[in-house]
Amino acid sequence: MTNVERTWLRIRAAGEDVAPLFTITDEDFDNLDPDSAPQAVADLSAEWVRCDAAVKNLPLDHCVEVHGEDVSLASIYIHLIEEWARHDGHSDIIRQTIDGVTGR
C-alpha cells in the first residue's frame, strides 16, 4: 500500500518526480517474512507524511490525467479507500499464512 499511496498522491496528483517503490506481482505474496513487517509499517507511516505534504495545497477538484481520463483528487481519495478495503482482505490472507488461524 505504500507504493499505491506514493503512486496516486505524490506521482499522479502532485506530479512529483519520484519513482514508484517497486512493481507488484502475484508472486510477492508467496514468500512472506514476518520479520519485515515492522519496517513495512514504518515505511508506510513515512510515506503518508510525504503524501500529505505533497497534496496539502491541492483542492479536491484538482484534476490529473490518468490513462486518458481526468481524475480529481477527490476521486483519488475514494479510489484509495477502495484500495485499502481490497488490500485489507489481502492482509488477512497474509496473516492466515503466518499464524494459520482462519475465521470461526
N, CA, C and O atoms as CSV, one atom per row, in Angstrom:
chain,resi,resn,atom,element,x,y,z
A,1,MET,N,N,0.819,-1.193,0.000
A,1,MET,CA,C,0.000,0.000,0.000
A,1,MET,C,C,0.862,1.256,0.000
A,1,MET,O,O,0.421,2.320,-0.434
A,2,THR,N,N,2.088,1.127,0.486
A,2,THR,CA,C,2.993,2.272,0.459
A,2,THR,C,C,3.201,2.740,-0.970
A,2,THR,O,O,3.201,3.940,-1.247
A,3,ASN,N,N,3.379,1.788,-1.876
A,3,ASN,CA,C,3.575,2.107,-3.287
A,3,ASN,C,C,2.310,2.707,-3.902
A,3,ASN,O,O,2.393,3.618,-4.727
A,4,VAL,N,N,1.151,2.205,-3.507
A,4,VAL,CA,C,-0.132,2.716,-4.019
A,4,VAL,C,C,-0.319,4.173,-3.602
A,4,VAL,O,O,-0.681,5.015,-4.424
A,5,GLU,N,N,-0.073,4.469,-2.327
A,5,GLU,CA,C,-0.194,5.842,-1.836
A,5,GLU,C,C,0.761,6.767,-2.595
A,5,GLU,O,O,0.373,7.850,-3.031
A,6,ARG,N,N,2.012,6.327,-2.747
A,6,ARG,CA,C,3.009,7.143,-3.450
A,6,ARG,C,C,2.575,7.402,-4.891
A,6,ARG,O,O,2.632,8.535,-5.367
A,7,THR,N,N,2.146,6.355,-5.577
A,7,THR,CA,C,1.786,6.490,-6.990
A,7,THR,C,C,0.621,7.452,-7.175
A,7,THR,O,O,0.690,8.354,-8.010
A,8,TRP,N,N,-0.451,7.270,-6.404
A,8,TRP,CA,C,-1.646,8.090,-6.609
A,8,TRP,C,C,-1.490,9.520,-6.115
A,8,TRP,O,O,-1.911,10.460,-6.788
A,9,LEU,N,N,-0.890,9.688,-4.949
A,9,LEU,CA,C,-0.844,11.026,-4.369
A,9,LEU,C,C,0.390,11.819,-4.790
A,9,LEU,O,O,0.266,12.966,-5.218
A,10,ARG,N,N,1.549,11.241,-4.679
A,10,ARG,CA,C,2.763,12.004,-4.986
A,10,ARG,C,C,3.041,12.069,-6.483
A,10,ARG,O,O,3.303,13.144,-7.023
A,11,ILE,N,N,2.983,10.925,-7.151
A,11,ILE,CA,C,3.351,10.897,-8.574
A,11,ILE,C,C,2.221,11.460,-9.430
A,11,ILE,O,O,2.445,12.370,-10.228
A,12,ARG,N,N,1.015,10.931,-9.273
A,12,ARG,CA,C,-0.083,11.355,-10.144
A,12,ARG,C,C,-0.680,12.691,-9.722
A,12,ARG,O,O,-0.697,13.633,-10.514
A,13,ALA,N,N,-1.169,12.792,-8.492
A,13,ALA,CA,C,-1.877,14.012,-8.087
A,13,ALA,C,C,-0.944,15.216,-8.000
A,13,ALA,O,O,-1.241,16.278,-8.547
A,14,ALA,N,N,0.187,15.049,-7.311
A,14,ALA,CA,C,1.083,16.185,-7.085
A,14,ALA,C,C,2.117,16.350,-8.192
A,14,ALA,O,O,2.780,17.385,-8.267
A,15,GLY,N,N,2.264,15.347,-9.051
A,15,GLY,CA,C,3.219,15.446,-10.155
A,15,GLY,C,C,4.672,15.420,-9.716
A,15,GLY,O,O,5.543,15.937,-10.416
A,16,GLU,N,N,4.942,14.824,-8.564
A,16,GLU,CA,C,6.331,14.740,-8.096
A,16,GLU,C,C,7.127,13.782,-8.983
A,16,GLU,O,O,6.599,12.781,-9.468
A,17,ASP,N,N,8.377,14.102,-9.181
A,17,ASP,CA,C,9.273,13.273,-9.984
A,17,ASP,C,C,9.991,12.279,-9.079
A,17,ASP,O,O,11.197,12.376,-8.849
A,18,VAL,N,N,9.220,11.325,-8.575
A,18,VAL,CA,C,9.778,10.249,-7.754
A,18,VAL,C,C,9.398,8.923,-8.392
A,18,VAL,O,O,8.343,8.803,-9.015
A,19,ALA,N,N,10.242,7.951,-8.236
A,19,ALA,CA,C,9.992,6.637,-8.827
A,19,ALA,C,C,9.030,5.835,-7.959
A,19,ALA,O,O,9.002,5.998,-6.739
A,20,PRO,N,N,8.241,4.965,-8.593
A,20,PRO,CA,C,7.469,4.014,-7.790
A,20,PRO,C,C,8.445,3.178,-6.955
A,20,PRO,O,O,9.606,3.016,-7.330
A,21,LEU,N,N,7.977,2.661,-5.846
A,21,LEU,CA,C,8.859,1.878,-4.984
A,21,LEU,C,C,9.224,0.533,-5.599
A,21,LEU,O,O,10.345,0.053,-5.431
A,22,PHE,N,N,8.271,-0.079,-6.316
A,22,PHE,CA,C,8.505,-1.378,-6.942
A,22,PHE,C,C,7.304,-1.724,-7.802
A,22,PHE,O,O,6.265,-1.068,-7.727
A,23,THR,N,N,7.451,-2.751,-8.613
A,23,THR,CA,C,6.357,-3.290,-9.401
A,23,THR,C,C,5.813,-4.506,-8.656
A,23,THR,O,O,6.571,-5.399,-8.281
A,24,ILE,N,N,4.520,-4.537,-8.447
A,24,ILE,CA,C,3.902,-5.608,-7.673
A,24,ILE,C,C,3.495,-6.746,-8.608
A,24,ILE,O,O,2.913,-6.522,-9.670
A,25,THR,N,N,3.815,-7.974,-8.189
A,25,THR,CA,C,3.389,-9.163,-8.928
A,25,THR,C,C,2.675,-10.104,-7.962
A,25,THR,O,O,2.782,-9.954,-6.745
A,26,ASP,N,N,1.950,-11.070,-8.510
A,26,ASP,CA,C,1.255,-12.034,-7.664
A,26,ASP,C,C,2.219,-12.827,-6.786
A,26,ASP,O,O,1.866,-13.261,-5.689
A,27,GLU,N,N,3.444,-13.009,-7.283
A,27,GLU,CA,C,4.424,-13.790,-6.536
A,27,GLU,C,C,4.902,-13.072,-5.268
A,27,GLU,O,O,5.508,-13.697,-4.398
A,28,ASP,N,N,4.635,-11.768,-5.157
A,28,ASP,CA,C,5.074,-11.023,-3.985
A,28,ASP,C,C,4.483,-11.588,-2.692
A,28,ASP,O,O,5.013,-11.331,-1.611
A,29,PHE,N,N,3.405,-12.345,-2.788
A,29,PHE,CA,C,2.751,-12.876,-1.599
A,29,PHE,C,C,3.166,-14.313,-1.295
A,29,PHE,O,O,2.666,-14.910,-0.342
A,30,ASP,N,N,4.077,-14.879,-2.098
A,30,ASP,CA,C,4.451,-16.279,-1.930
A,30,ASP,C,C,5.419,-16.526,-0.770
A,30,ASP,O,O,5.230,-17.472,-0.005
A,31,ASN,N,N,6.413,-15.720,-0.634
A,31,ASN,CA,C,7.437,-15.920,0.396
A,31,ASN,C,C,7.465,-14.722,1.334
A,31,ASN,O,O,8.244,-13.787,1.152
A,32,LEU,N,N,6.614,-14.769,2.323
A,32,LEU,CA,C,6.474,-13.643,3.238
A,32,LEU,C,C,7.358,-13.832,4.464
A,32,LEU,O,O,7.471,-14.931,5.006
A,33,ASP,N,N,7.974,-12.748,4.884
A,33,ASP,CA,C,8.830,-12.768,6.057
A,33,ASP,C,C,8.208,-11.878,7.123
A,33,ASP,O,O,8.238,-10.653,6.998
A,34,PRO,N,N,7.643,-12.478,8.173
A,34,PRO,CA,C,7.006,-11.679,9.217
A,34,PRO,C,C,7.958,-10.673,9.859
A,34,PRO,O,O,7.516,-9.646,10.375
A,35,ASP,N,N,9.252,-10.957,9.833
A,35,ASP,CA,C,10.222,-10.043,10.433
A,35,ASP,C,C,10.325,-8.720,9.679
A,35,ASP,O,O,10.849,-7.742,10.212
A,36,SER,N,N,9.823,-8.684,8.431
A,36,SER,CA,C,9.874,-7.445,7.648
A,36,SER,C,C,8.702,-6.512,7.959
A,36,SER,O,O,8.693,-5.369,7.501
A,37,ALA,N,N,7.723,-6.976,8.723
A,37,ALA,CA,C,6.516,-6.179,8.998
A,37,ALA,C,C,6.805,-4.851,9.689
A,37,ALA,O,O,6.265,-3.830,9.265
A,38,PRO,N,N,7.631,-4.818,10.732
A,38,PRO,CA,C,7.867,-3.513,11.383
A,38,PRO,C,C,8.445,-2.464,10.423
A,38,PRO,O,O,8.056,-1.298,10.487
A,39,GLN,N,N,9.356,-2.857,9.545
A,39,GLN,CA,C,9.922,-1.908,8.595
A,39,GLN,C,C,8.877,-1.466,7.581
A,39,GLN,O,O,8.835,-0.296,7.199
A,40,ALA,N,N,8.024,-2.404,7.140
A,40,ALA,CA,C,6.967,-2.065,6.180
A,40,ALA,C,C,6.000,-1.051,6.779
A,40,ALA,O,O,5.577,-0.121,6.093
A,41,VAL,N,N,5.650,-1.218,8.042
A,41,VAL,CA,C,4.755,-0.272,8.718
A,41,VAL,C,C,5.432,1.086,8.854
A,41,VAL,O,O,4.801,2.120,8.633
A,42,ALA,N,N,6.703,1.090,9.214
A,42,ALA,CA,C,7.443,2.353,9.329
A,42,ALA,C,C,7.538,3.053,7.978
A,42,ALA,O,O,7.398,4.273,7.900
A,43,ASP,N,N,7.775,2.286,6.914
A,43,ASP,CA,C,7.841,2.864,5.564
A,43,ASP,C,C,6.510,3.489,5.171
A,43,ASP,O,O,6.475,4.572,4.588
A,44,LEU,N,N,5.417,2.805,5.491
A,44,LEU,CA,C,4.091,3.332,5.171
A,44,LEU,C,C,3.829,4.625,5.932
A,44,LEU,O,O,3.343,5.596,5.351
A,45,SER,N,N,4.142,4.651,7.211
A,45,SER,CA,C,3.936,5.864,8.008
A,45,SER,C,C,4.731,7.039,7.452
A,45,SER,O,O,4.228,8.161,7.384
A,46,ALA,N,N,5.969,6.779,7.056
A,46,ALA,CA,C,6.808,7.839,6.488
A,46,ALA,C,C,6.255,8.311,5.143
A,46,ALA,O,O,6.298,9.503,4.838
A,47,GLU,N,N,5.742,7.391,4.348
A,47,GLU,CA,C,5.181,7.766,3.044
A,47,GLU,C,C,3.923,8.599,3.220
A,47,GLU,O,O,3.688,9.525,2.443
A,48,TRP,N,N,3.110,8.292,4.220
A,48,TRP,CA,C,1.918,9.101,4.487
A,48,TRP,C,C,2.292,10.556,4.745
A,48,TRP,O,O,1.622,11.468,4.261
A,49,VAL,N,N,3.348,10.769,5.497
A,49,VAL,CA,C,3.797,12.141,5.783
A,49,VAL,C,C,4.181,12.839,4.477
A,49,VAL,O,O,3.807,13.990,4.254
A,50,ARG,N,N,4.924,12.145,3.619
A,50,ARG,CA,C,5.333,12.738,2.344
A,50,ARG,C,C,4.133,12.971,1.422
A,50,ARG,O,O,4.075,13.981,0.721
A,51,CYS,N,N,3.183,12.043,1.421
A,51,CYS,CA,C,1.982,12.206,0.590
A,51,CYS,C,C,1.141,13.382,1.074
A,51,CYS,O,O,0.671,14.189,0.271
A,52,ASP,N,N,0.953,13.477,2.381
A,52,ASP,CA,C,0.184,14.595,2.939
A,52,ASP,C,C,0.808,15.926,2.535
A,52,ASP,O,O,0.104,16.859,2.149
A,53,ALA,N,N,2.126,16.006,2.626
A,53,ALA,CA,C,2.813,17.247,2.259
A,53,ALA,C,C,2.661,17.545,0.769
A,53,ALA,O,O,2.535,18.704,0.373
A,54,ALA,N,N,2.673,16.504,-0.050
A,54,ALA,CA,C,2.606,16.695,-1.499
A,54,ALA,C,C,1.267,17.261,-1.954
A,54,ALA,O,O,1.220,18.049,-2.898
A,55,VAL,N,N,0.182,16.871,-1.297
A,55,VAL,CA,C,-1.152,17.282,-1.762
A,55,VAL,C,C,-1.825,18.308,-0.860
A,55,VAL,O,O,-2.969,18.686,-1.115
A,56,LYS,N,N,-1.148,18.765,0.182
A,56,LYS,CA,C,-1.815,19.617,1.174
A,56,LYS,C,C,-2.393,20.904,0.592
A,56,LYS,O,O,-3.372,21.420,1.132
A,57,ASN,N,N,-1.834,21.433,-0.471
A,57,ASN,CA,C,-2.335,22.680,-1.054
A,57,ASN,C,C,-3.176,22.472,-2.306
A,57,ASN,O,O,-3.546,23.437,-2.975
A,58,LEU,N,N,-3.479,21.225,-2.625
A,58,LEU,CA,C,-4.295,20.943,-3.810
A,58,LEU,C,C,-5.772,20.890,-3.423
A,58,LEU,O,O,-6.123,20.260,-2.425
A,59,PRO,N,N,-6.642,21.540,-4.197
A,59,PRO,CA,C,-8.077,21.440,-3.916
A,59,PRO,C,C,-8.608,20.065,-4.331
A,59,PRO,O,O,-8.006,19.394,-5.169
A,60,LEU,N,N,-9.715,19.654,-3.757
A,60,LEU,CA,C,-10.288,18.348,-4.086
A,60,LEU,C,C,-10.690,18.240,-5.552
A,60,LEU,O,O,-10.764,17.137,-6.092
A,61,ASP,N,N,-10.953,19.381,-6.205
A,61,ASP,CA,C,-11.322,19.323,-7.622
A,61,ASP,C,C,-10.107,19.410,-8.551
A,61,ASP,O,O,-10.260,19.485,-9.771
A,62,HIS,N,N,-8.909,19.399,-7.979
A,62,HIS,CA,C,-7.676,19.352,-8.788
A,62,HIS,C,C,-7.710,18.075,-9.618
A,62,HIS,O,O,-7.896,16.988,-9.071
A,63,CYS,N,N,-7.533,18.193,-10.928
A,63,CYS,CA,C,-7.594,17.034,-11.822
A,63,CYS,C,C,-6.250,16.736,-12.456
A,63,CYS,O,O,-5.458,17.633,-12.743
A,64,VAL,N,N,-6.015,15.451,-12.667
A,64,VAL,CA,C,-4.842,14.976,-13.387
A,64,VAL,C,C,-5.310,13.934,-14.394
A,64,VAL,O,O,-6.361,13.314,-14.226
A,65,GLU,N,N,-4.522,13.753,-15.431
A,65,GLU,CA,C,-4.869,12.741,-16.431
A,65,GLU,C,C,-4.252,11.413,-16.029
A,65,GLU,O,O,-3.051,11.318,-15.776
A,66,VAL,N,N,-5.097,10.387,-15.976
A,66,VAL,CA,C,-4.650,9.035,-15.662
A,66,VAL,C,C,-5.245,8.109,-16.708
A,66,VAL,O,O,-6.463,7.949,-16.787
A,67,HIS,N,N,-4.388,7.505,-17.505
A,67,HIS,CA,C,-4.824,6.599,-18.573
A,67,HIS,C,C,-5.874,7.250,-19.483
A,67,HIS,O,O,-6.867,6.621,-19.850
A,68,GLY,N,N,-5.640,8.514,-19.839
A,68,GLY,CA,C,-6.511,9.220,-20.764
A,68,GLY,C,C,-7.774,9.801,-20.158
A,68,GLY,O,O,-8.601,10.355,-20.883
A,69,GLU,N,N,-7.943,9.693,-18.868
A,69,GLU,CA,C,-9.132,10.215,-18.188
A,69,GLU,C,C,-8.722,11.286,-17.180
A,69,GLU,O,O,-7.679,11.165,-16.537
A,70,ASP,N,N,-9.538,12.336,-17.037
A,70,ASP,CA,C,-9.313,13.321,-15.983
A,70,ASP,C,C,-9.835,12.747,-14.670
A,70,ASP,O,O,-10.975,12.290,-14.587
A,71,VAL,N,N,-8.986,12.778,-13.653
A,71,VAL,CA,C,-9.341,12.232,-12.340
A,71,VAL,C,C,-9.081,13.316,-11.299
A,71,VAL,O,O,-7.993,13.888,-11.240
A,72,SER,N,N,-10.094,13.592,-10.479
A,72,SER,CA,C,-9.945,14.622,-9.442
A,72,SER,C,C,-9.267,14.036,-8.202
A,72,SER,O,O,-9.258,12.823,-7.993
A,73,LEU,N,N,-8.710,14.915,-7.399
A,73,LEU,CA,C,-8.114,14.480,-6.136
A,73,LEU,C,C,-9.170,13.804,-5.264
A,73,LEU,O,O,-8.869,12.825,-4.581
A,74,ALA,N,N,-10.392,14.309,-5.277
A,74,ALA,CA,C,-11.470,13.672,-4.511
A,74,ALA,C,C,-11.676,12.229,-4.971
A,74,ALA,O,O,-11.855,11.331,-4.149
A,75,SER,N,N,-11.649,12.009,-6.298
A,75,SER,CA,C,-11.796,10.650,-6.831
A,75,SER,C,C,-10.614,9.774,-6.453
A,75,SER,O,O,-10.769,8.574,-6.224
A,76,ILE,N,N,-9.447,10.370,-6.390
A,76,ILE,CA,C,-8.257,9.612,-5.975
A,76,ILE,C,C,-8.417,9.147,-4.534
A,76,ILE,O,O,-8.102,8.001,-4.212
A,77,TYR,N,N,-8.905,10.028,-3.666
A,77,TYR,CA,C,-9.124,9.621,-2.276
A,77,TYR,C,C,-10.146,8.486,-2.188
A,77,TYR,O,O,-9.958,7.547,-1.414
A,78,ILE,N,N,-11.213,8.561,-2.966
A,78,ILE,CA,C,-12.207,7.486,-2.980
A,78,ILE,C,C,-11.568,6.191,-3.464
A,78,ILE,O,O,-11.806,5.124,-2.899
A,79,HIS,N,N,-10.751,6.292,-4.519
A,79,HIS,CA,C,-10.059,5.113,-5.030
A,79,HIS,C,C,-9.158,4.513,-3.948
A,79,HIS,O,O,-9.103,3.292,-3.800
A,80,LEU,N,N,-8.459,5.351,-3.198
A,80,LEU,CA,C,-7.577,4.843,-2.144
A,80,LEU,C,C,-8.369,4.139,-1.040
A,80,LEU,O,O,-7.902,3.145,-0.484
A,81,ILE,N,N,-9.552,4.641,-0.722
A,81,ILE,CA,C,-10.405,3.957,0.252
A,81,ILE,C,C,-10.747,2.564,-0.262
A,81,ILE,O,O,-10.702,1.588,0.487
A,82,GLU,N,N,-11.093,2.480,-1.549
A,82,GLU,CA,C,-11.394,1.174,-2.155
A,82,GLU,C,C,-10.171,0.256,-2.120
A,82,GLU,O,O,-10.289,-0.933,-1.822
A,83,GLU,N,N,-8.999,0.815,-2.425
A,83,GLU,CA,C,-7.764,0.022,-2.400
A,83,GLU,C,C,-7.493,-0.522,-1.001
A,83,GLU,O,O,-7.150,-1.692,-0.837
A,84,TRP,N,N,-7.650,0.342,0.011
A,84,TRP,CA,C,-7.420,-0.113,1.380
A,84,TRP,C,C,-8.385,-1.229,1.752
A,84,TRP,O,O,-7.986,-2.201,2.392
A,85,ALA,N,N,-9.641,-1.103,1.363
A,85,ALA,CA,C,-10.618,-2.150,1.661
A,85,ALA,C,C,-10.231,-3.463,0.986
A,85,ALA,O,O,-10.311,-4.529,1.596
A,86,ARG,N,N,-9.816,-3.380,-0.264
A,86,ARG,CA,C,-9.405,-4.564,-1.017
A,86,ARG,C,C,-8.178,-5.208,-0.374
A,86,ARG,O,O,-8.128,-6.423,-0.183
A,87,HIS,N,N,-7.204,-4.389,-0.049
A,87,HIS,CA,C,-5.961,-4.931,0.492
A,87,HIS,C,C,-6.093,-5.374,1.941
A,87,HIS,O,O,-5.267,-6.146,2.428
A,88,ASP,N,N,-7.114,-4.900,2.631
A,88,ASP,CA,C,-7.375,-5.414,3.965
A,88,ASP,C,C,-7.662,-6.907,3.879
A,88,ASP,O,O,-7.232,-7.683,4.732
A,89,GLY,N,N,-8.387,-7.299,2.850
A,89,GLY,CA,C,-8.632,-8.727,2.621
A,89,GLY,C,C,-7.336,-9.474,2.340
A,89,GLY,O,O,-7.134,-10.589,2.820
A,90,HIS,N,N,-6.459,-8.848,1.555
A,90,HIS,CA,C,-5.152,-9.462,1.287
A,90,HIS,C,C,-4.362,-9.633,2.571
A,90,HIS,O,O,-3.725,-10.664,2.788
A,91,SER,N,N,-4.406,-8.609,3.425
A,91,SER,CA,C,-3.633,-8.694,4.673
A,91,SER,C,C,-4.148,-9.818,5.554
A,91,SER,O,O,-3.375,-10.430,6.290
A,92,ASP,N,N,-5.448,-10.098,5.488
A,92,ASP,CA,C,-5.988,-11.203,6.265
A,92,ASP,C,C,-5.452,-12.533,5.731
A,92,ASP,O,O,-5.153,-13.445,6.502
A,93,ILE,N,N,-5.333,-12.632,4.408
A,93,ILE,CA,C,-4.750,-13.844,3.814
A,93,ILE,C,C,-3.298,-13.994,4.262
A,93,ILE,O,O,-2.862,-15.089,4.615
A,94,ILE,N,N,-2.558,-12.893,4.244
A,94,ILE,CA,C,-1.161,-12.928,4.686
A,94,ILE,C,C,-1.084,-13.366,6.140
A,94,ILE,O,O,-0.279,-14.228,6.492
A,95,ARG,N,N,-1.921,-12.773,6.986
A,95,ARG,CA,C,-1.923,-13.149,8.396
A,95,ARG,C,C,-2.223,-14.626,8.561
A,95,ARG,O,O,-1.598,-15.298,9.381
A,96,GLN,N,N,-3.181,-15.145,7.783
A,96,GLN,CA,C,-3.520,-16.565,7.876
A,96,GLN,C,C,-2.342,-17.452,7.489
A,96,GLN,O,O,-2.160,-18.521,8.072
A,97,THR,N,N,-1.536,-17.022,6.510
A,97,THR,CA,C,-0.372,-17.830,6.133
A,97,THR,C,C,0.685,-17.799,7.225
A,97,THR,O,O,1.489,-18.724,7.336
A,98,ILE,N,N,0.692,-16.752,8.025
A,98,ILE,CA,C,1.679,-16.644,9.103
A,98,ILE,C,C,1.251,-17.414,10.333
A,98,ILE,O,O,2.031,-18.183,10.894
A,99,ASP,N,N,-0.004,-17.207,10.760
A,99,ASP,CA,C,-0.403,-17.818,12.045
A,99,ASP,C,C,-1.327,-19.024,11.895
A,99,ASP,O,O,-1.589,-19.719,12.877
A,100,GLY,N,N,-1.830,-19.288,10.675
A,100,GLY,CA,C,-2.652,-20.462,10.440
A,100,GLY,C,C,-4.071,-20.376,10.965
A,100,GLY,O,O,-4.831,-21.333,10.816
A,101,VAL,N,N,-4.456,-19.265,11.574
A,101,VAL,CA,C,-5.789,-19.111,12.136
A,101,VAL,C,C,-6.730,-18.596,11.049
A,101,VAL,O,O,-6.441,-17.602,10.383
A,102,THR,N,N,-7.860,-19.286,10.879
A,102,THR,CA,C,-8.874,-18.858,9.913
A,102,THR,C,C,-10.141,-18.450,10.661
A,102,THR,O,O,-10.254,-18.642,11.872
A,103,GLY,N,N,-11.096,-17.881,9.914
A,103,GLY,CA,C,-12.352,-17.416,10.524
A,103,GLY,C,C,-13.072,-18.514,11.271
A,103,GLY,O,O,-12.949,-19.698,10.956
A,104,ARG,N,N,-13.818,-18.097,12.258
A,104,ARG,CA,C,-14.542,-19.087,13.088
A,104,ARG,C,C,-16.006,-18.878,12.990
A,104,ARG,O,O,-16.777,-19.609,13.613
